[in-house]
Every structure is written in C-alpha cells, then in structure tokens.
Amino acid sequence: MTVDFAQVNGIEVAYHRVGDGPLLVLVHGAAEDGRIWEPQLEVLSDDFTVVAWDEPGAGRSGDMPRDFGLTDYADCLAGLIDSLALGPAHVAGLSWGGTVVLELYRRHPALVATLIMNDTYAGWSGSLPADEVRARVDGARRMLAAPAEDFSPTLPGLFAGDPPAEFLPLLAAISADVRPASLRHQLAIMAAADLSDLLPRVAVPTLLLWGEEDVRSPLSVARQFETAIADTQLVVIPGAGHMCNLERPGLVNRAVREFCLAHPQR
C-alpha cells in the first residue's frame, strides 16, 4: 500500500491515498493506523478519493508533542484535509477516531460535508457510565504497565467472535507497530473527553454504522447519537462487533458508498 507524507503543523503525517473523485477521509481508532481501513480503501476508490491517515504517534507518522490534545489531533487532521485541496470531505471515524472527527467538526465545520460515525463515542465520558469509564481506565493502566515482552494493545471485545482469519496478518502487523506512549496518551484523552454537547449542533448528514454485537460501544451509544443529531441514518451491521469494517466489510462498504453518493459535497 503506497504511503504519502505531508508536513502538518510541524508533524510529518503519513497517509494512504487511492482513487479519484469526492474526498472520503478515514480516521482510525486507538492502537491502530490507517491500514485498518484496508477493506475500504481499494473497494471505495472507484467512486471516491479515499484517504486514510496515520494520526500523529501512529503508523508511519511522526511522534506527537507531549502536550498534544484532542484539539491538536483535530487541527492536524484539518491541516491534512486542507492540503489535499479537494473541498469539504466525507469524514469517517472508527472508535477513538470518531471522537477526533467530532472535534474536527467542532473546530472546522467548513471542511466536513458529511460525518460517518463507526462504532464510536462522544468521548468515553460523553457516552459511557462513569463506572465503565473507571473500569476502562484501570484496564488500560494494567495493560500499559505490563513488561515489554507481555505488552499487547489488543483491547477486549473488539470482535463479535474470533477476528476474521483473512485479516490476522494485518492485525498482527498493526499491533507490532503500536507505540505504548501514544496509546497511553490517546486513552487518557478518550477517558476525559465529553463531546455530547456538540451532537445536537451537528448540521451535516450523519451516518451511524454500528456492529449489532458491539460490546465496547453498544447500540445504546448509537441511539444516543441518533436521538441527538438531527439528520442521521443508523445502519446496524449484523454479526459484527466493534470492528464491523473488518468483520462485515461488504455491508459497511455498501452503506458508506450509498450514503456518500446520496449526499454530494456542497
């Protein structure tokens, strides 16, 4: 997969780009990089210019400064979209990536044609009960405190069943490249973030893509989004958990394609 680079706000940002047409930007979750969108990149490139970034501190992108916050992730993503000069984008966020995308919309709404929220959160504190947030923080602390040889960034409950066999090599490669310092930083931001106040102010068409069996961001979170955002479409993916883009890529790709084609860039 070809990787391009852009200098954005003093950071070298890596991204994968394929296709031609309206811009579709894919934003990965924690402990991942742009390769997690492999099943979407080539398939959707016949209708769109598909771009999947490696956020600062992930994949082939440069490290982030110590004081990097959620607004900095959003501003960096905005800088990349600006640099592509393809107009407002369809922007999809998976899990933690959806929280980044919401902050992008808060700060740079003119860059966003539509939102695609994929098994995500308005921050953990914005979507989950306080006791669940505390349990996740404790679990992350234990994971990150493990000896280097025992460290595994694979969070529990990502799949409805076993990970799809065809993607095991991809998942292993992505996992091997995770930087524990980046993951620690991401999860701390995610635990504190509460963007629920933004949801009623979202004024672009929004697609909610949710695995029916997602236990990390359950369907109750999707219903919160659906209730709060005026123009939403919820597509529930059967037989899928938190990573429905890998578990049921055909259904996900079809839903994304139909939604984006039905809502052309303004």
N, C-alpha and C positions, 0 to 999 in steps of 0.2 A: 504494500500500500504506500503510495507516494506521500511524502510529508513535505509541506511548505512551512515557511517561517515568516513571522512579521515581528518587528520591534514595536511593542505597545507599552506606553507608559514606563519605558526603561526596562522592560522584561522581554526576553525572546520567547514568543508564543508559537508553538508548533500547531499545525492544523492539517487535516486531511481534506482535500477538495476534489470532487468529481462532478461531471455533468455540466449542463448548461441550462439556463432558464431562471425563473424566480429563485431567490435565495432562501434556502432552508438550512438553518443552523441547529446543530445537535449538541447538547451540553450534557456531559456525562455525570455520573454520581461519584460519591466518595470511594476511595480505594480503587479507582478506575482511571482510564484515559479514553481518548477518542476512539480507540479500537473497539470499545464495547458496542459501538454502533455498526459494526461490520455488516450485519444482515440488512441494514437500511441503506448504507452508502451506495453501493452499486445498483441496487434494485430501484431506488428512487431517483437515480441520476438521469433517467430518461426523460423526466419531466422538470427536474429542478437542478440548480447548482447546489449541491449538498456539501456542507462544511461541518466537520466535527473537530472541535478544538481539543487540545490538551491544556487544561487550565494551568496557571502558574503553580509550580510544585508537583506537576504530574506528567507522566509520559516523557516526551522529549522537550517539553517547555523548561525554561529556566526556573530556578528557585524563586520563591516569593520573599519579600522583605518580612522581617519579624512582626511588624505591626500591621500586616495585611489583614483587612477586614472584609466583611461581606460587600460593603460598598466598593472596595477596591477590585474584588472579583468582577462585580457588575460593570465597573468602569473599564476594566481591561477587556471584557467581552464586548462592550460598546466600541472600544477602540478598534478591535478586530473587525467588527461589522462595518464600521466606518471605512476602514482601509480597503475593504472589498468593493466598495462603491457600486453596490447593486441594489440600492434602495432599501426601504424597510423590509425586514425579513420575517418569514415564518420561523419562530424560535421554539424549539422543543427542549424540555429539561427533564431528565431522569433522576428521581430521588433527590439527593442533595442538589443536583443540577437544576431542578425545578425551583428551588429556593433562590439560587443565583439568578435564574431567569426572571422571577418575580421582582427581585431587586433591580435588575436591568430595566424592567418595565417602569418601576417607580421613578428611576432616575433618568431614563432615556426613552420615554414612550414613543417618540417620533421614529425610532429605529425598529419598532415592533409592529408588524402587520397583523399577526395572529400569535396566540400562545398555545402551545401543546404541552400539557402537564401530564407527565408519565409517572404514575405511582410515586407521587411526591408529597411534599409538605409545605405549609406556610411557616417553615422552621419547625423544629420539634416542639418548642414551647407554644407555637401558634396552632398546632394540630393535634397534639397528644396530651393525655392527662399528666399532671405533674409527677405522679409516682412512676409512670412509664418513662418519662424523661430521666428521672433519677436512676432508674434501673439501667437505662442505656448508657448513661454516663459512667456508672460503676463498671459495666461490662467493658466499655471501651478502655477504661483505666487499667483493668486487668489484662486485656489483650495487649495494650501498648507496653505494659510492664514486663511482659514475657521475655525471656532470653532471646537473643537474635536468632538462634537456631530454631526456636519454637514459635517465632512470630508468624502469625497468619492473619492477613487482613480480611479474610472471608467472613462476613457477618452472618449470623444465623438467620434462617428464614428467608433467604433470597429467592428460593425456587419453590414451586408447589410440590415438586418431588425431587428426584435427582437432577442435577444440571444436565442439559442436553449433551449427549456424548460428542456430537459434532463440534461443540464449542469448548470442550475441555482443554485442548491445547491453547486456545485463545485466552481462556480464563487463567490458565497457569502462567502464560507469558505476561499478562497484565498484572497478576498478583506479584510476580517476581520483581516488577519494576516499581511497586508502591514504596514511597518514601514515608517511613513512620512519622517523621516530623510534620509532613504535610497532612497526613491523616489525623494526627493529634489536633492540629490547628483547625482543620475542617470540622471535626466532630464537636469541638468546643464552640465554634461559631454556630453550628447547627443546633446544638442544645439550647443556646441562649436566644436564638432568633425567633421572633414572633411577627410575622407579616400579615396576620389575619386582618388587620385594619385596612390593608391595601385591597383585599379581594372585592369588596363592594364598589371600588373605584376603577376596577378593570373595565375598560371601554372598547376592547377589541374582541373579536370572536375567539373563543377558547375551547379547545378540545381536551377533554379529560380521558386519558387512556389508563385503565386500571385492570390489573390482574384480579380475577374473581377470588383467588385464594391468597391474595397478598396479606401476610400477617405483620409485615413491618409498617406499611401504610395501608391499613384496612379500608374497605369500601366506605366505612363511616367517614373517613377523611375525604374521600371523593365526594360524598354527599354534602360535606361542609362547603367544598369548593362550588358544587353545583348550586347550592342554595344562595351563596354569597355573590357569585358572579352573574351578571345579567344575561349575557349571551354565551351560553355553554352548551356543549354536546358531550354527553357521557357515553363512552363505549367501554363496556366491560368485556374483558378477554377471558373466555372460559378456559379452565385447565391451566391457568398461569398464576404465578406469584408476583413477587416484586420486580422480577426481570422479564416482563412479558415480551420485551423486544427480542429476547433470545429464545424464550420458550415457545412463543407463537408468532414468529416474525411475519408470516404471511398475512395474518389478521391485522397486525399492527401496521404493516406497510400499506395495506389497502385502506385502512382508516385514515392514515396520515395523508396519503395521496388524494383521496376523495375530499377530505376537509380542506386541504390547501388549494386544490383546484376550484373548490366552491367559494373560496374567499381570496380572490386575487389581490395582489399588492395594491394599495391605494396610491 
